[in-house]
């Protein structure tokens, strides 16, 4: 049983369901979830994160995708309360010109038309080809999208665009940063995250094979193994 507090932050258009397969295998005395799906602004997201840290305790932050961005920002603003930072499927380099254009186009489409999260064209951006037929993976992604809706997707996208480059601040931070990266992630490139990890001080990169962006659902055993190693090093 790991006794220090661990905060879990979800990605865009995700809720607790993204973490359930991992939580089932982790023995944590103080597991806390940051419900970013409730937030409608960046300030809301940071406030919700701060609400899960109490008194003068230090917390371990584990952020997936967009949650990695929020975890990084909160950690850099509150370093004395951070025991460690783990980024899963998130590139701290920020958003490039092409990604900013893509997001602008996405917002225009969302605001002027229907959103179909169960569409194969949507799902394939996040799910490994081998997992497209899995209800516990592709089905969960579609269900979260249906339940949270395009309003949440719009709010999440607008609230976290643009994203600044946080590599240099993280390199100078007093806490340890770890990265978990999927080999076939189309959102946060494995090659890019490998290069980023090399730029950070004492950063370990944990690869997840035969998985894409939704690695938490696709390969929870691998994520659990990585987190157990990360947390054990901080005791």
C-alpha positions as MATLAB code, in Angstrom:
seq = 'XXXXXXXXXXXXXXXXXXXXXXXXXXXXXXXXXXXXXXXXXXXXXXXXXXXXXXXXXXXXXXXXXXXXXXXXXXXXXXXXXXXXXXXXXXXXXXXXXXXXXXXXXXXXXXXXXXXXXXXXXXXXXXXXXXXXXXXXXXXXXXXXXXXXXXXXXXXXXXXXXXXXXXXXXXXXXXXXXXXXXXXXXXXXXXXXXXXXXXXXXXXXXXXXXXXXXXXXXXXXXXXXXXXXXXXXXXX';
ca = [
       0.000    0.000    0.000;
       1.389    3.387   -1.056;
       0.496    5.931    1.627;
       1.312    9.288    0.034;
      -1.418   11.238   -1.848;
      -1.599   10.696   -5.610;
      -3.680   13.025   -7.805;
      -4.956   11.731  -11.161;
      -5.941   14.167  -13.929;
      -7.882   13.053  -17.043;
      -7.479   14.112  -20.649;
      -9.735   16.056  -22.991;
     -13.300   14.717  -23.020;
     -12.421   12.100  -20.405;
     -13.674   11.365  -16.910;
     -13.004    8.741  -14.213;
     -13.553    5.946  -16.723;
     -10.171    6.607  -18.323;
      -8.470    5.678  -15.032;
     -10.615    2.798  -13.788;
      -8.570   -0.058  -15.341;
      -5.434    1.390  -13.720;
      -7.007    2.106  -10.337;
      -8.252   -1.475  -10.057;
      -4.646   -2.666   -9.899;
      -3.031    0.089   -7.816;
      -2.987   -0.099   -4.032;
      -3.159    3.542   -2.939;
      -4.215    4.797    0.486;
      -4.817    8.356   -0.752;
      -5.996    8.191   -4.347;
      -7.580   11.439   -5.511;
      -9.216   12.378   -8.790;
      -9.296   15.861  -10.322;
     -12.635   16.156  -12.230;
     -11.488   18.317  -15.111;
     -14.688   17.447  -16.977;
     -16.424   19.915  -14.645;
     -14.162   22.802  -15.668;
     -15.003   25.462  -18.230;
     -11.755   27.431  -18.032;
      -8.059   27.003  -17.348;
      -8.476   28.739  -13.994;
     -11.185   26.219  -13.074;
      -8.866   23.344  -13.927;
      -6.028   24.698  -11.809;
      -8.406   25.455   -8.922;
      -9.832   21.928   -8.993;
      -6.299   20.559   -8.840;
      -5.425   22.767   -5.882;
      -8.572   21.672   -4.069;
      -7.221   18.111   -3.955;
      -4.044   19.175   -2.141;
      -4.580   19.919    1.550;
      -2.556   21.684    4.226;
       1.187   21.482    3.550;
       1.297   17.949    2.180;
       3.232   17.001   -0.929;
       1.324   15.194   -3.679;
       2.257   13.003   -6.609;
       0.649   14.345   -9.782;
      -0.236   11.941  -12.602;
      -1.671   13.681  -15.669;
      -2.940   12.106  -18.868;
      -2.878   14.155  -22.098;
      -4.580   17.505  -21.317;
      -4.337   16.504  -17.668;
      -0.573   16.419  -18.111;
      -0.656   20.060  -19.144;
      -2.742   21.047  -16.128;
      -0.621   18.938  -13.771;
       2.554   20.563  -15.139;
       1.218   24.101  -14.806;
      -0.045   23.510  -11.271;
       3.208   21.828  -10.263;
       5.311   24.703  -11.586;
       3.115   27.205   -9.745;
       3.192   25.168   -6.503;
       6.537   23.313   -6.465;
       6.756   23.040   -2.684;
       3.642   20.862   -2.675;
       4.865   18.461   -5.376;
       6.508   15.112   -4.601;
       6.679   14.012   -8.247;
       5.114   14.686  -11.648;
       4.220   11.951  -14.132;
       3.105   12.862  -17.647;
       1.235   10.298  -19.750;
       0.700   10.963  -23.451;
       1.458   14.672  -23.054;
       4.119   16.717  -24.830;
       5.306   19.619  -22.635;
       6.763   21.410  -25.666;
       3.406   23.100  -26.195;
       1.340   23.435  -29.373;
       2.933   24.059  -32.750;
       1.521   26.154  -35.594;
      -0.077   23.188  -37.346;
      -1.773   21.962  -34.157;
      -3.104   25.445  -33.469;
      -4.582   25.522  -36.986;
      -6.125   22.087  -36.470;
      -7.709   23.168  -33.202;
      -9.125   26.304  -34.793;
     -10.689   24.187  -37.529;
     -11.998   21.685  -34.968;
     -13.702   24.428  -32.961;
     -15.330   25.837  -36.097;
     -16.691   22.413  -37.010;
     -17.926   21.707  -33.486;
     -19.700   25.033  -33.181;
     -21.459   24.659  -36.514;
     -22.330   20.993  -36.701;
     -22.985   17.730  -34.854;
     -20.342   15.805  -32.939;
     -20.226   12.020  -33.300;
     -17.694   10.553  -30.846;
     -18.578    7.016  -31.926;
     -17.465    7.762  -35.501;
     -14.645    5.436  -36.635;
     -12.831    8.460  -38.075;
     -12.824   10.051  -34.607;
     -11.926    6.932  -32.636;
      -9.006    5.904  -34.850;
      -7.105    9.069  -33.911;
      -6.785    7.852  -30.323;
      -7.029    4.054  -30.362;
      -4.493    1.489  -31.586;
      -5.734   -0.476  -34.635;
      -5.636   -3.701  -32.610;
      -8.043   -2.215  -30.036;
     -10.623   -0.658  -32.374;
     -12.933   -3.631  -31.856;
     -12.643   -3.648  -28.081;
     -15.674   -2.367  -26.194;
     -13.542   -1.624  -23.127;
     -11.374    0.684  -25.225;
     -13.118    2.158  -28.284;
     -16.496    1.732  -26.607;
     -15.358    3.596  -23.499;
     -13.933    6.457  -25.586;
     -17.228    6.777  -27.468;
     -19.289    6.580  -24.269;
     -17.272    9.321  -22.581;
     -17.688   11.489  -25.661;
     -21.439   10.888  -25.776;
     -21.927   11.529  -22.072;
     -19.730   14.625  -21.763;
     -20.787   16.059  -25.126;
     -19.359   18.557  -27.546;
     -19.802   21.413  -25.075;
     -17.156   19.835  -22.865;
     -14.884   19.235  -25.843;
     -15.220   22.885  -26.867;
     -14.534   24.085  -23.310;
     -11.513   21.815  -22.903;
     -10.062   22.826  -26.271;
     -10.574   26.555  -25.770;
      -9.315   26.483  -22.178;
      -6.028   24.807  -23.054;
      -5.212   26.587  -26.318;
      -2.550   27.842  -26.766;
      -0.141   25.846  -24.596;
       3.266   27.253  -23.796;
       6.530   25.311  -23.914;
       7.132   24.016  -20.375;
      10.298   22.011  -21.001;
      12.721   24.635  -19.668;
      10.706   25.355  -16.491;
      10.331   21.618  -15.824;
      14.073   21.134  -16.265;
      14.670   23.694  -13.504;
      11.915   22.403  -11.202;
      12.856   20.906   -7.819;
      10.651   17.839   -8.309;
      11.235   14.803  -10.483;
       9.345   14.462  -13.776;
       8.612   11.102  -15.432;
       7.073   10.404  -18.830;
       4.966    7.439  -19.956;
       4.673    7.250  -23.748;
       2.915    4.876  -26.129;
       4.885    3.686  -29.113;
       1.998    4.309  -31.571;
       0.536    7.519  -30.100;
      -0.662    9.856  -32.879;
      -1.320   12.704  -30.440;
       1.909   12.790  -28.428;
       4.656   11.310  -30.594;
       6.821    8.674  -28.926;
       9.910    9.998  -30.710;
       9.212   13.557  -29.557;
       8.588   12.501  -25.960;
      11.796   10.476  -25.979;
      13.695   13.607  -27.001;
      11.891   15.692  -24.356;
      12.726   13.184  -21.620;
      16.404   13.501  -22.534;
      16.185   17.270  -21.958;
      14.785   16.966  -18.428;
      16.866   16.320  -15.346;
      16.741   12.759  -14.021;
      13.676   11.976  -16.146;
      12.808    8.365  -16.909;
      10.708    7.508  -19.962;
       8.534    4.406  -19.684;
       7.514    3.055  -23.122;
       4.208    1.291  -23.708;
       4.393   -1.078  -26.660;
       1.600   -1.731  -29.176;
      -0.552    1.038  -27.765;
      -1.825    4.425  -28.907;
      -3.027    7.537  -27.080;
      -5.654    5.653  -25.074;
      -2.954    3.499  -23.493;
      -4.669    3.726  -20.082;
      -7.504    1.622  -21.495;
      -5.455   -0.437  -23.936;
      -2.526   -1.453  -21.712;
      -3.438   -0.728  -18.069;
      -1.007   -3.412  -16.836;
       1.903   -1.516  -18.405;
       0.740    1.797  -16.937;
       0.409    0.221  -13.481;
       3.901   -1.261  -13.725;
       5.363    2.123  -14.659;
       3.502    3.956  -11.879;
       4.566    1.398   -9.292;
       8.184    1.932  -10.285;
       7.804    5.714  -10.232;
       6.128    5.841   -6.844;
       8.504    3.329   -5.280;
      11.462    5.534   -6.224;
       9.966    8.467   -4.349;
       9.547    6.673   -1.003;
];
